[in-house]
Amino acid sequence: MVFKRLLGSLGVGGPTVDTVLTTGATAPGGPLSGQVHLKGGSADFDIDHIALELVAQVEAEHEDGEEERVVVFERFTVGGGFRLAEGEQLSVPFTVTLPWETPITELYGQSLGIVLGVHTELSVAGAKDKGDLDRLLVSPLPVQEAILEAFGQLGFGFRSADLEYGRIGGTGQQLPFYQEIELTPPPQYAHAVNEIEVTFLATAGGMEVVLEADRRGGLFSDGHDALTRFMVAHDGIHHQDWRALVEGWLQRLIEHRSAYAAGSSYGHGDPYAGQHGHEHGHGHHDDQHHGGGHRSGPGLGTAVAVGAAGLAVGVVGGMVAAEVVDEAGDFFEGDNDDDGDDEGGDD
């Protein structure tokens, strides 16, 4: 992974930067390593700082519709405060830690359609320029993979994934956006929901799992979203019956939605007021404790291995993967026109 660009704003003969990421796919909260290779220009230059910015392509809703924007969600200073002599070649190694809420971009090596990247910025005597964008690959944490595999065991399929600009009320969300992984229901749930949306909000100490059910409307009722939230730990992954746990979450989510629908039909209002909608609605707390048991049955990993149906494979997955290639290419080619000044990590 290399991105290289002549620092045009510094004029002809300025230094060049070539940043190489030495790690492949990393996990949220994990290390990202590489080296920034510098080559001096036609004169000596004082390097004020070398910075890396993590950026994401997100969807932002507004009154006129929806638009895509590039958001900086973390920034690291990895060097600076030295003079780069004329023609000098210098390498600056770095290791930084990804935010725990960094979205996952792939599952079992297959793209989920999420586009993340890394900018490098070289500041020379007050003039700044960003290098080209390099793609950032992020694999799921073990607990995230276990939950998604449990959905696969229950028959759910992968529909799409996106990043939504905004915050989920009542959670500990840190980034200015959140990831939604949209799943299609199997027959036993299709009568109740159109789709399930899964959001992971991880921290060093555990993870919040926000589930949203897009419910089917009926003859006498409208379809509405219902949301619940659960807490899980990072440890004890292999001692948890994830399929049973996720099945319990789904049952509770559907029950909550049914109770709301019944209350609305008889004019009793919403018994779970504050759960509905993206901006303010994820305030309901449902703490689920770990139990015993082991995962059983063919999981998503097996499905991927044999090329059968699962969250990350199949016809839909293939179509998503093809679209991602085109969208990612457009994103990386057009990034230099965007200064990346949207809200994000600390500057």
C-alpha positions, 0 to 999 in steps of 0.5 A, a space after each residue: 500500500 503506497 501513496 505518493 504525491 509531489 507537494 505542489 503547494 510547496 512549488 517545484 523542487 519541494 520534498 516528496 512523501 511516500 507513505 507505506 502501510 505495512 499492516 494488512 487488515 487490522 481490527 478496531 482498537 488495534 495497531 496500524 503500522 507503516 513508514 513515511 518515506 521522505 525525499 528532500 527537494 532542491 533545497 533544505 526544508 524545515 519539516 514542521 510535522 508529519 500527520 496521518 488522518 483517518 477518513 471515511 465516506 459517510 452518508 449525511 441526511 438533511 432536509 433536501 435529501 442525502 449526500 455523501 461526504 468525507 469525514 476525518 475521524 482521527 488524526 495522528 502526528 507521527 513526526 516533525 521538528 527537523 530539517 530535511 536536507 537537499 536530496 536527503 532520503 529519510 524514513 519515519 516509522 510509526 505505529 498508531 492505534 485505531 479508534 475502537 469504533 472504527 467501522 469494519 470493512 470486510 468479513 472473512 476477506 469479503 468487502 462490506 462496502 465501507 470505504 475508509 482511507 488514510 491521508 498523509 500530511 506534510 507541513 513545511 514552513 507553514 505550508 501543508 499538503 496531503 498525500 494521496 489516499 490509501 485504502 484502510 482495511 479493517 476486520 471485525 473484533 472476535 466478538 463482532 465476528 461471533 455476533 455476525 456469525 450467529 446471525 448467519 446461523 439463524 439464516 440472516 443474509 447480508 444486504 448492505 452496510 453504510 456509515 451514517 453521519 450523526 449520533 445515537 442518543 443514549 449510547 457512549 458513541 464517540 465518533 461523529 458517525 456510526 456503521 449500520 450492517 443491514 441484514 435480510 431476515 429468514 422465513 421465520 422472521 420475515 413476517 415481523 421485520 423487513 430487515 435488521 440493522 446492526 450497529 457496534 459501538 466498541 470500547 476497550 472494556 466491552 461493546 454496545 450492540 444496537 439492533 434496529 428492526 424495520 418492521 413490515 406494515 399491515 392493513 391497519 398499521 404502519 411499518 415503524 422502526 424498533 430499537 434495542 441495545 445490549 452490552 457484551 464483553 470482549 472476553 469469554 468468546 468461546 464460552 458463549 452460545 452466541 446463536 441463543 443469545 442473538 436469538 433472544 435479542 431478536 425475540 425481545 426486539 420483536 416483542 418491543 415492536 409488537 407492544 408499540 404497534 398494539 399501543 398505537 392501534 388502540 391510541 395508547 401511545 408508545 410504551 417505548 417512547 424515545 426508541 424510534 429514529 436515528 438521531 435521538 431514538 436509541 435510548 433504550 437499555 437492555 443488558 444481556 448477561 453472558 451464559 454458558 454453552 458453546 456455539 453449535 451448528 454450521 456458522 457463517 465461517 463454514 458458509 464462506 468456506 464452501 461458498 454457500 449462503 451467508 452474510 458475506 457471500 452469495 449473489 447479493 454479496 457479489 453485487 455489493 463487492 462489484 459496486 464497492 470496487 467502482 465506488 472506492 475507485 471514485 472515492 480515492 481518485 476524487 479525494 484531493 478535491 476535498 480538504 477533509 475539514 469535516 468533524 472528526 478526530 482531534 486536530 
